[in-house]
Amino acid sequence: MNVLGIIASGVAALFITVALAKSARRVALRPHVPNEPGGRAPRAEVLRRTGGATAVLAVGTATGVALWLGAADDAAGSVGGLLAGAGIVAVLGLVHDLKPLWTALRLAVQTAAAILVVCLAGLPPAVGVLAALWIVLVTNAFALLDHADGLLTAVGLVTAAGLLACALVGGDPALALLPTTLVAGLAGFLLHTWHPARLRLGATGAQFTGFALAASGALILAAAPSGRAAWAALPALATVALADSALVLISRRRAARSPLRDTDDHIAHRLRRVRVTVPGAAVLTALWAAVPVATGTLVYAELLHPAFLLLPLAGTAAAVFALLRIPAYGSPRTAPPRTGSSRTASSGGAPSRTAAARRAQASGVGAAIPAAASAPGAKASAPGQGAPAARTAAGHPTVPPPPTGRPPAEAAAAAAERG
């Protein structure tokens, strides 16, 4: 193994990621094209959503060049299988970003990529089956962490650092090549995906990151010396990702929701409901991941007893239980009964004031007009009802004379003089 070559590949991955992400960010933030009111251009939105491809290209290029230069001669087949499987999953994620794919198809491709890694690593059949199942499970668990700005990048960075330490301490140090370039690539991409995110990992970067972490952990576990407690240490590196998946499955099971239908019930979503900011949720989750990662690394290095792994496991179980108590699904809104009072209240009381004004106006007009004399044979009005209009002998309604301002007696005398 060439240690200087691995270090150089990490530095190259960092600079390539920074350069590609900066170019992609400049294009994604470019003003929208003319004749398209509002928003950015469609190609800029697609580039922003698939920004994780820049980190994938940087990590893949740096790792491939290091393999070609002989930086991992001791385990070239294993590292080559890791890179090939992660590349297949990244292409799958890119297609899914552009056009969503069926879940069964994605699982089939991920399983095929995991089998490729296991076969090129030369693992025994029984160990290979368990390793393939572990890779598929942890890949999807890490991919589900991409539900908030900077969350998966921060957690992946912490986990990759733990895998790098485990690969350097024991097992096959040549397996440190991909974790090294992954740490550098995620570190260079973290600034662009931090809140507010200019670029996103998307399915491309999320599945590549999850697959690289899961496959590297499985191969480091298989290559560990028999005396080490690697069987207990390395699974602890995926504690937060598995806790998020368990949280989602239990919550949706309780709410009788489909486990495959994604909604706002992950770790960061529940932290946001208790007024934790988006950057704060990413920092808290990364610190949460750092505890089992550090404990697992120390156990793998035989500096701690494996019993110490029970502490982060118990803390994770308590955190999941506490997060389950935070409501994630709003109760369905029922429409209130459409009554007169509700309609009046919903409209701010304007209809009631209008109706009252109309009744007042009608009563005022009726009081201003003098009552006409009843025609012979006219019926008296019922109590509580307004006086009926006066009618002539032929049945036609009479029209009251215009008000003159004189008393009735003077008005009758004036009419008699005119007659």
C-alpha positions in Angstrom: 0.0 0.0 0.0 1.3 3.5 -0.9 0.3 5.8 2.0 1.5 8.9 0.2 -0.6 7.9 -2.8 -3.7 7.6 -0.6 -3.1 11.0 0.9 -2.5 12.5 -2.5 -5.8 11.0 -3.7 -7.6 12.6 -0.8 -6.2 16.0 -1.6 -7.0 15.6 -5.3 -10.6 14.6 -4.4 -11.0 17.7 -2.2 -9.7 20.1 -4.9 -11.8 18.5 -7.7 -14.9 18.6 -5.6 -14.4 22.3 -4.8 -13.8 23.2 -8.4 -16.7 21.2 -9.9 -19.2 22.3 -7.1 -18.2 25.9 -7.6 -18.9 25.7 -11.3 -22.1 23.9 -10.8 -23.2 26.4 -8.2 -22.5 29.3 -10.5 -24.6 27.8 -13.2 -27.4 26.8 -10.8 -27.6 30.4 -9.4 -27.6 32.0 -12.8 -30.7 34.2 -13.4 -33.5 32.6 -15.3 -33.6 32.7 -19.1 -35.9 35.2 -20.9 -39.5 34.3 -21.7 -39.8 32.2 -18.6 -41.4 34.3 -15.8 -40.4 33.4 -12.3 -37.9 30.9 -11.0 -34.6 29.6 -12.5 -34.1 27.9 -15.8 -35.1 24.2 -15.9 -31.5 23.1 -16.6 -30.3 25.1 -13.6 -32.9 23.4 -11.3 -31.9 20.0 -12.5 -28.2 20.8 -12.0 -29.0 22.1 -8.5 -30.9 18.9 -7.6 -28.2 16.6 -9.0 -25.3 18.6 -7.5 -24.1 15.5 -5.7 -22.8 14.2 -9.0 -19.9 16.7 -8.6 -18.7 14.9 -5.4 -19.3 11.5 -7.0 -17.1 12.5 -10.0 -14.4 13.9 -7.8 -14.3 10.8 -5.5 -14.5 8.4 -8.4 -11.8 10.2 -10.4 -9.4 10.4 -7.5 -9.9 6.8 -6.4 -9.6 5.5 -10.0 -6.4 7.4 -10.7 -4.9 6.1 -7.4 -5.8 2.6 -8.3 -4.2 3.0 -11.7 -1.0 4.3 -10.1 -0.9 1.4 -7.8 -1.9 3.0 -4.5 -3.8 -0.1 -3.3 -1.9 -3.0 -4.8 -2.6 -5.2 -1.8 -6.3 -5.0 -2.3 -6.8 -3.7 -5.8 -9.7 -6.2 -6.5 -11.6 -5.2 -3.4 -11.1 -1.4 -3.9 -12.0 -1.8 -7.6 -15.2 -3.7 -6.7 -16.1 -1.0 -4.2 -15.6 1.7 -6.8 -17.5 -0.2 -9.5 -20.5 -1.0 -7.2 -20.7 2.6 -6.0 -20.5 3.9 -9.5 -23.4 1.6 -10.6 -25.5 2.9 -7.7 -24.6 6.5 -8.5 -25.8 6.1 -12.1 -29.0 4.6 -10.7 -29.5 7.6 -8.5 -28.8 10.0 -11.3 -31.6 8.3 -13.4 -33.9 8.4 -10.4 -33.2 12.2 -10.0 -34.2 12.8 -13.6 -37.1 10.3 -13.6 -38.3 8.5 -10.5 -37.9 4.7 -10.6 -39.8 1.9 -9.0 -38.5 0.8 -5.5 -38.2 -2.8 -6.6 -36.0 -1.8 -9.6 -33.7 0.2 -7.3 -33.4 -2.6 -4.8 -32.6 -5.0 -7.6 -29.8 -2.8 -9.0 -28.4 -2.2 -5.5 -28.4 -5.9 -4.8 -26.6 -6.6 -8.0 -24.0 -4.0 -7.1 -23.5 -5.4 -3.7 -23.0 -8.9 -5.1 -20.4 -7.5 -7.5 -18.5 -6.0 -4.5 -18.7 -9.3 -2.6 -17.5 -11.4 -5.5 -14.6 -9.2 -6.4 -13.5 -9.2 -2.7 -13.5 -13.0 -2.7 -15.6 -13.4 0.4 -17.0 -16.9 1.3 -20.6 -17.6 0.2 -22.2 -17.4 3.7 -20.3 -14.2 4.6 -20.9 -12.8 1.2 -24.7 -13.2 1.5 -24.7 -11.4 4.9 -22.4 -8.7 3.5 -24.7 -8.1 0.5 -27.8 -7.8 2.7 -26.0 -5.4 5.0 -24.8 -3.3 2.1 -28.3 -2.9 0.7 -29.8 -2.2 4.1 -27.3 0.5 5.2 -27.2 2.1 1.7 -30.9 2.9 1.9 -30.7 3.9 5.6 -28.0 6.5 4.8 -29.9 7.6 1.7 -32.9 8.4 3.9 -30.8 10.9 5.8 -30.9 13.2 2.9 -34.0 15.0 4.1 -32.4 18.3 5.4 -29.7 20.6 4.2 -26.2 19.3 5.1 -27.5 16.4 7.2 -26.3 13.5 5.2 -23.1 15.3 4.3 -22.2 15.9 7.9 -23.1 12.4 9.1 -21.4 10.8 6.2 -18.3 12.8 6.8 -18.2 11.6 10.5 -18.8 8.0 9.5 -16.2 8.0 6.7 -13.6 9.3 9.2 -14.4 6.5 11.5 -14.0 3.9 8.7 -10.7 5.5 7.7 -9.4 5.2 11.3 -10.6 1.5 11.5 -8.9 0.7 8.1 -5.6 2.3 9.3 -5.7 0.6 12.7 -6.2 -3.0 11.5 -7.6 -5.2 8.8 -6.3 -4.2 5.3 -5.0 -0.6 5.2 -5.5 -0.5 1.5 -9.2 -0.3 2.1 -8.6 3.2 3.5 -8.4 4.6 -0.1 -12.1 5.0 -0.7 -12.9 6.3 2.8 -10.1 8.9 2.4 -11.4 10.2 -0.9 -14.9 10.2 0.5 -14.0 12.2 3.5 -12.3 14.8 1.2 -15.2 14.9 -1.3 -17.8 15.3 1.4 -15.7 18.0 3.2 -15.5 19.9 -0.1 -19.2 19.6 -0.8 -20.4 20.5 2.7 -20.2 24.2 2.2 -22.4 24.1 -0.8 -25.1 21.9 0.7 -25.2 23.7 4.1 -28.4 25.6 4.8 -29.5 27.4 2.7 -28.3 24.7 0.2 -27.1 25.9 -3.2 -26.5 22.4 -4.3 -28.0 19.1 -3.1 -26.7 15.6 -2.9 -29.8 14.2 -4.5 -30.3 10.5 -5.1 -27.0 10.4 -6.9 -24.8 11.6 -4.1 -26.9 10.0 -1.3 -26.9 6.5 -2.7 -23.2 6.7 -3.7 -22.3 7.9 -0.1 -24.5 5.2 1.5 -23.1 2.4 -0.7 -19.5 3.5 -0.2 -19.9 3.6 3.5 -21.8 0.3 3.8 -19.5 -1.6 1.4 -16.3 -0.2 3.0 -17.6 -1.2 6.4 -18.5 -4.7 5.3 -15.0 -5.3 3.7 -13.2 -3.8 6.7 -15.2 -6.1 8.9 -14.3 -9.1 6.8 -10.6 -8.3 6.7 -10.3 -7.6 10.4 -8.1 -9.9 12.5 -9.9 -12.7 14.3 -9.0 -11.3 17.7 -10.7 -8.0 17.2 -14.3 -7.3 18.1 -15.1 -5.9 14.7 -18.4 -7.7 14.6 -19.6 -5.3 17.3 -17.6 -2.2 16.5 -18.3 -1.6 12.8 -22.1 -1.9 12.9 -22.1 0.9 15.5 -20.8 3.3 12.8 -24.3 3.1 11.1 -26.2 3.7 14.3 -27.8 7.1 13.4 -28.8 5.9 9.9 -30.4 2.8 11.3 -32.1 4.8 14.1 -33.7 7.1 11.6 -35.0 4.1 9.6 -36.4 2.5 12.7 -38.0 5.8 13.8 -39.7 6.1 10.4 -40.9 2.6 10.3 -42.3 2.5 13.9 -44.0 5.9 13.4 -45.7 5.0 10.2 -46.7 1.6 11.6 -48.4 3.3 14.5 -50.1 5.8 12.2 -51.2 3.1 9.8 -49.3 4.7 6.9 -47.5 3.1 4.1 -43.8 2.5 5.0 -42.7 3.3 1.4 -44.5 6.7 1.2 -42.0 9.3 2.2 -43.2 12.2 4.4 -42.0 14.6 7.0 -41.4 12.2 9.9 -37.6 11.8 9.9 -35.1 13.0 12.6 -34.6 16.5 11.3 -38.3 17.0 10.7 -39.2 16.2 14.3 -36.4 18.4 15.5 -37.8 21.3 13.5 -41.1 20.8 15.2 -39.5 21.6 18.5 -38.0 24.8 17.0 -34.5 23.5 16.2 -33.1 25.3 13.2 -32.0 23.4 10.0 -28.3 23.9 10.7 -28.9 23.0 14.4 -30.6 19.8 13.3 -27.6 18.9 11.1 -25.1 19.7 13.9 -27.0 17.7 16.6 -27.4 14.7 14.3 -23.7 14.8 13.4 -22.8 14.9 17.1 -25.2 12.1 17.8 -23.4 10.0 15.1 -20.0 11.0 16.4 -20.6 9.2 19.7 -21.1 5.6 18.4 -18.5 6.2 15.7 -15.9 7.2 18.2 -16.9 4.3 20.5 -16.8 1.8 17.7 -13.4 3.0 16.5 -11.9 2.7 20.0 -13.4 -0.8 20.5 -12.1 -1.8 17.1 -8.6 -0.6 18.1 -9.0 -2.6 21.3 -8.8 0.5 23.5 -12.2 -0.1 25.0 -14.1 -3.2 26.0 -17.0 -4.1 23.6 -19.4 -3.6 26.5 -19.0 0.1 26.2 -21.0 -0.1 22.9 -24.1 -0.6 25.0 -23.9 3.1 26.1 -24.4 4.7 22.7 -26.9 1.9 21.9 -29.0 2.8 25.0 -28.7 6.5 24.3 -29.9 6.0 20.7 -32.9 3.9 21.9 -33.8 6.7 24.3 -33.5 9.3 21.6 -35.7 7.4 19.3 -38.3 7.0 22.0 -38.2 10.7 22.7 -38.5 11.6 19.0 -41.5 9.3 18.7 -43.3 11.5 21.2 -43.0 14.5 18.9 -46.1 14.5 16.7 -45.1 14.1 13.0 -48.5 13.9 11.3 -51.1 16.6 11.5 -54.7 15.7 12.4 -57.0 15.8 9.3 -58.9 19.1 9.1 -62.7 18.8 9.1 -64.8 21.5 7.5 -67.0 23.3 10.1 -70.8 23.1 9.6 -72.1 25.7 7.3 -74.5 27.6 9.5 -75.6 31.2 9.4 -73.5 32.2 12.4 -70.3 30.5 10.9 -70.8 32.1 7.6 -71.2 35.5 9.3 -68.1 34.9 11.5 -66.0 33.8 8.6 -66.9 36.9 6.6 -66.0 39.2 9.4 -69.5 40.2 10.3 -70.1 42.3 7.2 -73.3 40.4 6.1 -74.9 40.9 9.5 -74.2 44.6 9.5 -75.6 44.8 6.0 -78.8 43.0 6.9 -79.3 45.2 10.0 -78.7 48.3 7.9 -81.2 47.2 5.4 -83.9 46.5 8.0 -83.2 49.9 9.7 -83.4 51.6 6.3 -86.7 49.8 5.5 -88.2 50.7 8.9 -87.1 54.3 8.5 -88.7 54.7 5.0 -91.9 53.2 6.3 -92.0 55.7 9.2 -91.3 58.6 6.8 -94.2 57.8 4.5 -97.6 58.8 6.0 -100.1 56.0 6.2 -102.9 56.3 3.6 -106.5 56.0 4.6 -107.9 52.6 4.3 -110.2 51.9 1.5 -113.7 50.7 2.3 -113.7 47.0 3.1 -110.0 46.9 3.8 -109.0 44.2 6.3 -107.2 45.1 9.5 -103.7 44.0 9.8 -102.8 41.2 12.1 -100.9 42.0 15.3 -97.2 42.1 14.8 -97.5 42.6 11.1 -97.0 45.8 9.1 -100.0 47.7 7.9 -101.1 46.5 4.4 -101.0 48.9 1.6 -104.2 51.0 1.0 -106.2 50.0 -2.1 -109.0 51.7 -4.1 -112.4 50.2 -4.7 -111.1 48.7 -7.9 -108.3 47.0 -5.9 -105.4 49.1 -7.1 -103.0 50.4 -4.5 -103.2 54.0 -3.6 -100.3 56.4 -3.8 -99.9 58.6 -0.8 -99.7 62.4 -1.5 -96.3 64.1 -1.2 -95.7 65.6 2.2 -96.4 69.3 2.3 -95.3 70.1 5.8 -98.8 71.4 6.7 -101.2 70.0 9.4 -103.8 67.6 8.0 -106.7 70.1 8.7 -105.0 72.9 6.7 -104.2 70.6 3.9 -107.9 69.6 3.7 -109.1 73.2 3.7 -106.7 74.1 0.9 -108.0 71.2 -1.1 -111.5 72.3 -0.6 -110.7 75.9 -1.7 -109.1 74.5 -4.9 -112.2 72.4 -5.5 
